[in-house]
Amino acid sequence: GQNIDQPTEMTATEGAIVQINCTYQTSGFNGLFWYQQHAGEAPTFLSYNVLDGLEEKGRFSSFLSRSKGYSYLLLKELQMKDSASYLCAAGGGADGLTFGKGTHLIIQP
Amino acid sequence: EAGVAQSPRYKIIEKRQSVAFWCNPISGHATLYWYQQILGQGPKLLIQFQNNGVVDDSQLPKDRFSAERLKGVDSTLKIQPAKLEDSAVYLCASSFGAGSGNTIYFGEGSWLTVV
């Protein structure tokens, strides 16, 4: 099985940078996903890491350390529309993803 | 490209009644998932299909929940009888193949309120 931990809520300022951490414990591991979910909407795919290191995609970057069971999502130049929940999810083998409870990110002007 | 389609979008039922949700995955996606998301929590996998076969249904409450994907495309999730704690969003998702290296794409969800 999988155990995913991430902070429940974070607050950041428009234009700033925020890092959302995620730790996981797995019986098997085949990649770490980040999804964004706005209130009342479905989760949308942000990033996927399977190798150690940083993956950059515009204002969003995701980092993975497999030896530490640790990932983070880095959001730069924050905009008000980035207010959402950010879900960390890990997968093992042929199974579907196991999601954390999500981090509710609040962006203040 | 059309996304994952779900219906109905919203449903309110009384406890002990039944409800069914329908899902049409992205064309060509062999793997279909049903997730349950309770308010304030992350999605929880209920069942995973690979074509028309079940890969994982270990977290599906089989005494009241059932799901099928008879022709390997559309799927239906049924709850009978519903309980108050079943109030949640039921998310259907699909991916090209099984295995978590495949990105999962979600539908907009079916919101269930049991009163």
Interface residues (C-beta under 8 A of the other chain):
Chain A: I4 N30 G31 F33 E41 A42 P43 T44 F45 Y48 V50 L87 A89 A90 G91 G92 G93 A94 D95 G96 L97 T98 F99 G100 K101 G102
Chain B: Y33 Y35 G40 Q41 G42 P43 K44 L45 Q48 Q50 V55 D56 L91 A98 G99 S100 G101 T103 I104 Y105 F106 G107 E108 G109
